[in-house]
Amino acid sequence: MTNKETIRVTGRAAREAFAASPHPDIIVSDTYLAMLSRGLTVASYVPVRGEADPTPLARAAVAAGCVIALPHVTDRTAPLRFLAWDTEAALVAGPMGLHQPAESAEELAPDIVLTPLIAFDRRLGRLGQGAGYYDRAFTRFPDAHRIGVAWSVQEVGEVPTDPWDVALHAIATEIEWITP
């Protein structure tokens, strides 16, 4: 088994190289569409540093009448908050190059969380940036459906896990929808 930091280095490189070349969008599966209904809150994100772009999934959610929230980060120790976002509203600069809603936006409890990944495996294990923001958010919102969004090149044989790591319910890539 490879350690997490090694996987992060190779996963970031693969993700950035893939994102820099022409590629298809993340697929919107019928399974995902069936989850959506008017009034649900879907937490999405604005991609940075080659992250897979969840826009097709967010657009499908908006078309189904869902509310969109985006993560809001203040510092490494504060919990990740999901703040309401009108798709026409300007975003503000946040730490680590993030684009996020203004602090004054309403905090929402997500029903579905679209989460960026550095690496994933077929068991729906995920590796993020390493600060634990999403793991803590998943614990805070245990009923939210957790969907990883990644490029297929980010798949690894096995993601090493620690007791605090929270698995996903599904992963969307540009070529497939992965479930257990």
Phi and psi restraints in degrees (value plus and minus 20) as a CYANA .aco file:
   2 THR   PHI    -110.4   -70.4
   2 THR   PSI     126.9   166.9
   3 ASN   PHI     -95.9   -55.9
   3 ASN   PSI     141.4   181.4
   4 LYS   PHI     -79.8   -39.8
   4 LYS   PSI     -61.5   -21.5
   5 GLU   PHI     -85.5   -45.5
   5 GLU   PSI     -58.5   -18.5
   6 THR   PHI     -83.2   -43.2
   6 THR   PSI     -63.7   -23.7
   7 ILE   PHI     -84.4   -44.4
   7 ILE   PSI     -58.3   -18.3
   8 ARG   PHI     -81.7   -41.7
   8 ARG   PSI     -63.0   -23.0
   9 VAL   PHI     -82.7   -42.7
   9 VAL   PSI     -69.7   -29.7
  10 THR   PHI     -90.8   -50.8
  10 THR   PSI     -56.2   -16.2
  11 GLY   PHI     -85.4   -45.4
  11 GLY   PSI     -62.8   -22.8
  12 ARG   PHI     -82.5   -42.5
  12 ARG   PSI     -63.7   -23.7
  13 ALA   PHI     -83.1   -43.1
  13 ALA   PSI     -64.5   -24.5
  14 ALA   PHI     -84.5   -44.5
  14 ALA   PSI     -62.9   -22.9
  15 ARG   PHI     -82.3   -42.3
  15 ARG   PSI     -67.7   -27.7
  16 GLU   PHI     -86.8   -46.8
  16 GLU   PSI     -59.9   -19.9
  17 ALA   PHI     -84.6   -44.6
  17 ALA   PSI     -63.5   -23.5
  18 PHE   PHI     -84.3   -44.3
  18 PHE   PSI     -65.7   -25.7
  19 ALA   PHI     -85.0   -45.0
  19 ALA   PSI     -46.1    -6.1
  20 ALA   PHI     -98.1   -58.1
  20 ALA   PSI     -32.3     7.7
  21 SER   PHI    -128.8   -88.8
  21 SER   PSI     141.7   181.7
  22 PRO   PHI     -80.9   -40.9
  22 PRO   PSI     118.1   158.1
  23 HIS   PHI    -177.4  -137.4
  23 HIS   PSI     139.6   179.6
  24 PRO   PHI     -91.7   -51.7
  24 PRO   PSI     142.1   182.1
  25 ASP   PHI     -94.1   -54.1
  25 ASP   PSI     144.3   184.3
  26 ILE   PHI     -80.6   -40.6
  26 ILE   PSI     116.5   156.5
  27 ILE   PHI     -97.4   -57.4
  27 ILE   PSI     131.3   171.3
  28 VAL   PHI    -131.8   -91.8
  28 VAL   PSI      83.2   123.2
  29 SER   PHI    -101.9   -61.9
  29 SER   PSI     139.9   179.9
  30 ASP   PHI     -81.7   -41.7
  30 ASP   PSI     -52.6   -12.6
  31 THR   PHI     -81.5   -41.5
  31 THR   PSI     -64.4   -24.4
  32 TYR   PHI     -84.8   -44.8
  32 TYR   PSI     -66.8   -26.8
  33 LEU   PHI     -78.0   -38.0
  33 LEU   PSI     -56.0   -16.0
  34 ALA   PHI     -87.6   -47.6
  34 ALA   PSI     -42.4    -2.4
  35 MET   PHI     -96.6   -56.6
  35 MET   PSI     -42.6    -2.6
  36 LEU   PHI    -103.5   -63.5
  36 LEU   PSI     119.5   159.5
  37 SER   PHI    -173.9  -133.9
  37 SER   PSI     137.4   177.4
  38 ARG   PHI     -73.1   -33.1
  38 ARG   PSI     112.1   152.1
  39 GLY   PHI      72.0   112.0
  39 GLY   PSI     -34.0     6.0
  40 LEU   PHI     -86.1   -46.1
  40 LEU   PSI     131.7   171.7
  41 THR   PHI    -122.7   -82.7
  41 THR   PSI     102.1   142.1
  42 VAL   PHI    -129.9   -89.9
  42 VAL   PSI      98.2   138.2
  43 ALA   PHI    -107.0   -67.0
  43 ALA   PSI      99.2   139.2
  44 SER   PHI    -132.1   -92.1
  44 SER   PSI    -178.4  -138.4
  45 TYR   PHI    -182.7  -142.7
  45 TYR   PSI     141.4   181.4
  46 VAL   PHI    -119.0   -79.0
  46 VAL   PSI      99.6   139.6
  47 PRO   PHI     -86.8   -46.8
  47 PRO   PSI     124.7   164.7
  48 VAL   PHI    -154.2  -114.2
  48 VAL   PSI     135.3   175.3
  49 ARG   PHI      28.8    68.8
  49 ARG   PSI      26.3    66.3
  50 GLY   PHI      63.4   103.4
  50 GLY   PSI     -15.5    24.5
  51 GLU   PHI     -79.0   -39.0
  51 GLU   PSI     127.8   167.8
  52 ALA   PHI     -82.1   -42.1
  52 ALA   PSI     116.9   156.9
  53 ASP   PHI    -105.3   -65.3
  53 ASP   PSI      96.9   136.9
  54 PRO   PHI    -102.9   -62.9
  54 PRO   PSI     -12.7    27.3
  55 THR   PHI     -72.0   -32.0
  55 THR   PSI     -64.0   -24.0
  56 PRO   PHI     -79.1   -39.1
  56 PRO   PSI     -55.9   -15.9
  57 LEU   PHI     -91.6   -51.6
  57 LEU   PSI     -60.4   -20.4
  58 ALA   PHI     -86.5   -46.5
  58 ALA   PSI     -60.6   -20.6
  59 ARG   PHI     -82.9   -42.9
  59 ARG   PSI     -60.8   -20.8
  60 ALA   PHI     -82.4   -42.4
  60 ALA   PSI     -58.6   -18.6
  61 ALA   PHI     -84.8   -44.8
  61 ALA   PSI     -64.8   -24.8
  62 VAL   PHI     -82.0   -42.0
  62 VAL   PSI     -62.9   -22.9
  63 ALA   PHI     -82.0   -42.0
  63 ALA   PSI     -49.0    -9.0
  64 ALA   PHI    -106.5   -66.5
  64 ALA   PSI     -19.6    20.4
  65 GLY   PHI      69.1   109.1
  65 GLY   PSI      -4.1    35.9
  66 CYS   PHI     -99.5   -59.5
  66 CYS   PSI     139.3   179.3
  67 VAL   PHI    -115.4   -75.4
  67 VAL   PSI     119.5   159.5
  68 ILE   PHI    -123.5   -83.5
  68 ILE   PSI     115.9   155.9
  69 ALA   PHI    -144.7  -104.7
  69 ALA   PSI     133.4   173.4
  70 LEU   PHI    -145.2  -105.2
  70 LEU   PSI     132.9   172.9
  71 PRO   PHI     -87.8   -47.8
  71 PRO   PSI     127.4   167.4
  72 HIS   PHI    -149.4  -109.4
  72 HIS   PSI     104.6   144.6
  73 VAL   PHI    -140.4  -100.4
  73 VAL   PSI     117.3   157.3
  74 THR   PHI    -130.2   -90.2
  74 THR   PSI     -63.4   -23.4
  75 ASP   PHI    -179.2  -139.2
  75 ASP   PSI     156.4   196.4
  76 ARG   PHI     -83.4   -43.4
  76 ARG   PSI     -46.8    -6.8
  77 THR   PHI    -115.0   -75.0
  77 THR   PSI     -41.1    -1.1
  78 ALA   PHI     -96.1   -56.1
  78 ALA   PSI     125.8   165.8
  79 PRO   PHI     -87.6   -47.6
  79 PRO   PSI     131.6   171.6
  80 LEU   PHI     -88.7   -48.7
  80 LEU   PSI     108.6   148.6
  81 ARG   PHI    -132.9   -92.9
  81 ARG   PSI     126.4   166.4
  82 PHE   PHI    -126.2   -86.2
  82 PHE   PSI      95.0   135.0
  83 LEU   PHI    -128.8   -88.8
  83 LEU   PSI     121.3   161.3
  84 ALA   PHI     -76.5   -36.5
  84 ALA   PSI     122.6   162.6
  85 TRP   PHI    -161.4  -121.4
  85 TRP   PSI     102.3   142.3
  86 ASP   PHI    -102.3   -62.3
  86 ASP   PSI     108.0   148.0
  87 THR   PHI     -79.5   -39.5
  87 THR   PSI     -31.2     8.8
  88 GLU   PHI    -117.9   -77.9
  88 GLU   PSI     -29.3    10.7
  89 ALA   PHI     -96.6   -56.6
  89 ALA   PSI     123.5   163.5
  90 ALA   PHI     -87.6   -47.6
  90 ALA   PSI     128.3   168.3
  91 LEU   PHI    -124.2   -84.2
  91 LEU   PSI     137.4   177.4
  92 VAL   PHI    -131.3   -91.3
  92 VAL   PSI     137.2   177.2
  93 ALA   PHI     -93.2   -53.2
  93 ALA   PSI     116.2   156.2
  94 GLY   PHI    -141.6  -101.6
  94 GLY   PSI    -198.1  -158.1
  95 PRO   PHI     -83.8   -43.8
  95 PRO   PSI     137.5   177.5
  96 MET   PHI      40.9    80.9
  96 MET   PSI       6.8    46.8
  97 GLY   PHI      57.9    97.9
  97 GLY   PSI      -7.7    32.3
  98 LEU   PHI     -93.9   -53.9
  98 LEU   PSI     131.4   171.4
  99 HIS   PHI    -134.1   -94.1
  99 HIS   PSI     101.9   141.9
 100 GLN   PHI    -163.9  -123.9
 100 GLN   PSI     142.4   182.4
 101 PRO   PHI     -84.3   -44.3
 101 PRO   PSI     138.3   178.3
 102 ALA   PHI     -83.2   -43.2
 102 ALA   PSI     130.2   170.2
 103 GLU   PHI     -72.0   -32.0
 103 GLU   PSI     -49.8    -9.8
 104 SER   PHI     -97.8   -57.8
 104 SER   PSI     -28.0    12.0
 105 ALA   PHI     -86.9   -46.9
 105 ALA   PSI     132.5   172.5
 106 GLU   PHI     -87.0   -47.0
 106 GLU   PSI     113.8   153.8
 107 GLU   PHI    -100.7   -60.7
 107 GLU   PSI     115.0   155.0
 108 LEU   PHI    -144.4  -104.4
 108 LEU   PSI     133.4   173.4
 109 ALA   PHI    -114.7   -74.7
 109 ALA   PSI      97.7   137.7
 110 PRO   PHI     -95.6   -55.6
 110 PRO   PSI     125.8   165.8
 111 ASP   PHI    -112.8   -72.8
 111 ASP   PSI     -51.3   -11.3
 112 ILE   PHI    -153.3  -113.3
 112 ILE   PSI     114.3   154.3
 113 VAL   PHI    -138.7   -98.7
 113 VAL   PSI      97.3   137.3
 114 LEU   PHI    -109.6   -69.6
 114 LEU   PSI     100.6   140.6
 115 THR   PHI    -142.7  -102.7
 115 THR   PSI     115.5   155.5
 116 PRO   PHI     -93.7   -53.7
 116 PRO   PSI     133.5   173.5
 117 LEU   PHI    -151.6  -111.6
 117 LEU   PSI     138.0   178.0
 118 ILE   PHI    -119.8   -79.8
 118 ILE   PSI     -58.0   -18.0
 119 ALA   PHI    -172.4  -132.4
 119 ALA   PSI     139.0   179.0
 120 PHE   PHI    -171.1  -131.1
 120 PHE   PSI     143.9   183.9
 121 ASP   PHI    -150.7  -110.7
 121 ASP   PSI     154.2   194.2
 122 ARG   PHI     -89.5   -49.5
 122 ARG   PSI     -35.1     4.9
 123 ARG   PHI    -104.6   -64.6
 123 ARG   PSI     -16.1    23.9
 124 LEU   PHI      52.5    92.5
 124 LEU   PSI       3.5    43.5
 125 GLY   PHI     -93.2   -53.2
 125 GLY   PSI     129.2   169.2
 126 ARG   PHI    -155.9  -115.9
 126 ARG   PSI     130.6   170.6
 127 LEU   PHI    -147.5  -107.5
 127 LEU   PSI     102.9   142.9
 128 GLY   PHI    -125.0   -85.0
 128 GLY   PSI    -177.1  -137.1
 129 GLN   PHI     -88.9   -48.9
 129 GLN   PSI     -43.2    -3.2
 130 GLY   PHI      90.0   130.0
 130 GLY   PSI     -23.4    16.6
 131 ALA   PHI    -109.3   -69.3
 131 ALA   PSI     -30.5     9.5
 132 GLY   PHI      61.2   101.2
 132 GLY   PSI     -11.3    28.7
 133 TYR   PHI     -75.0   -35.0
 133 TYR   PSI     -72.3   -32.3
 134 TYR   PHI     -91.1   -51.1
 134 TYR   PSI     -57.7   -17.7
 135 ASP   PHI     -78.4   -38.4
 135 ASP   PSI     -64.1   -24.1
 136 ARG   PHI     -86.5   -46.5
 136 ARG   PSI     -58.0   -18.0
 137 ALA   PHI     -86.3   -46.3
 137 ALA   PSI     -59.4   -19.4
 138 PHE   PHI     -83.6   -43.6
 138 PHE   PSI     -56.5   -16.5
 139 THR   PHI     -89.4   -49.4
 139 THR   PSI     -57.6   -17.6
 140 ARG   PHI     -89.1   -49.1
 140 ARG   PSI     -52.6   -12.6
 141 PHE   PHI    -142.9  -102.9
 141 PHE   PSI      49.4    89.4
 142 PRO   PHI     -85.2   -45.2
 142 PRO   PSI     -41.7    -1.7
 143 ASP   PHI    -107.8   -67.8
 143 ASP   PSI     -26.9    13.1
 144 ALA   PHI     -90.3   -50.3
 144 ALA   PSI     120.4   160.4
 145 HIS   PHI    -100.0   -60.0
 145 HIS   PSI     102.8   142.8
 146 ARG   PHI    -119.4   -79.4
 146 ARG   PSI      96.3   136.3
 147 ILE   PHI    -141.3  -101.3
 147 ILE   PSI      97.1   137.1
 148 GLY   PHI     -97.5   -57.5
 148 GLY   PSI     124.7   164.7
 149 VAL   PHI    -144.1  -104.1
 149 VAL   PSI      98.7   138.7
 150 ALA   PHI    -173.6  -133.6
 150 ALA   PSI     142.8   182.8
 151 TRP   PHI    -102.7   -62.7
 151 TRP   PSI     128.0   168.0
 152 SER   PHI     -77.9   -37.9
 152 SER   PSI     -48.5    -8.5
 153 VAL   PHI     -89.5   -49.5
 153 VAL   PSI     -27.8    12.2
 154 GLN   PHI    -108.2   -68.2
 154 GLN   PSI     -22.6    17.4
 155 GLU   PHI     -91.4   -51.4
 155 GLU   PSI     116.9   156.9
 156 VAL   PHI    -145.8  -105.8
 156 VAL   PSI     144.7   184.7
 157 GLY   PHI     -81.9   -41.9
 157 GLY   PSI     -63.5   -23.5
 158 GLU   PHI    -175.0  -135.0
 158 GLU   PSI     110.6   150.6
 159 VAL   PHI    -110.3   -70.3
 159 VAL   PSI     102.0   142.0
 160 PRO   PHI     -85.4   -45.4
 160 PRO   PSI     118.8   158.8
 161 THR   PHI    -141.8  -101.8
 161 THR   PSI     132.0   172.0
 162 ASP   PHI    -134.5   -94.5
 162 ASP   PSI     145.1   185.1
 163 PRO   PHI     -77.1   -37.1
 163 PRO   PSI     -47.6    -7.6
 164 TRP   PHI    -107.3   -67.3
 164 TRP   PSI     -27.7    12.3
 165 ASP   PHI     -92.6   -52.6
 165 ASP   PSI     113.3   153.3
 166 VAL   PHI    -128.7   -88.7
 166 VAL   PSI     106.2   146.2
 167 ALA   PHI     -93.7   -53.7
 167 ALA   PSI     144.7   184.7
 168 LEU   PHI    -113.7   -73.7
 168 LEU   PSI     146.7   186.7
 169 HIS   PHI    -113.1   -73.1
 169 HIS   PSI     -47.1    -7.1
 170 ALA   PHI    -182.8  -142.8
 170 ALA   PSI     144.0   184.0
 171 ILE   PHI    -154.5  -114.5
 171 ILE   PSI     111.8   151.8
 172 ALA   PHI    -126.0   -86.0
 172 ALA   PSI     109.1   149.1
 173 THR   PHI    -144.8  -104.8
 173 THR   PSI    -196.2  -156.2
 174 GLU   PHI     -95.8   -55.8
 174 GLU   PSI     -30.5     9.5
 175 ILE   PHI    -139.9   -99.9
 175 ILE   PSI     -38.4     1.6
 176 GLU   PHI    -180.6  -140.6
 176 GLU   PSI     145.1   185.1
 177 TRP   PHI    -127.8   -87.8
 177 TRP   PSI     101.0   141.0
 178 ILE   PHI    -128.3   -88.3
 178 ILE   PSI     107.7   147.7
 179 THR   PHI    -151.1  -111.1
 179 THR   PSI     148.7   188.7
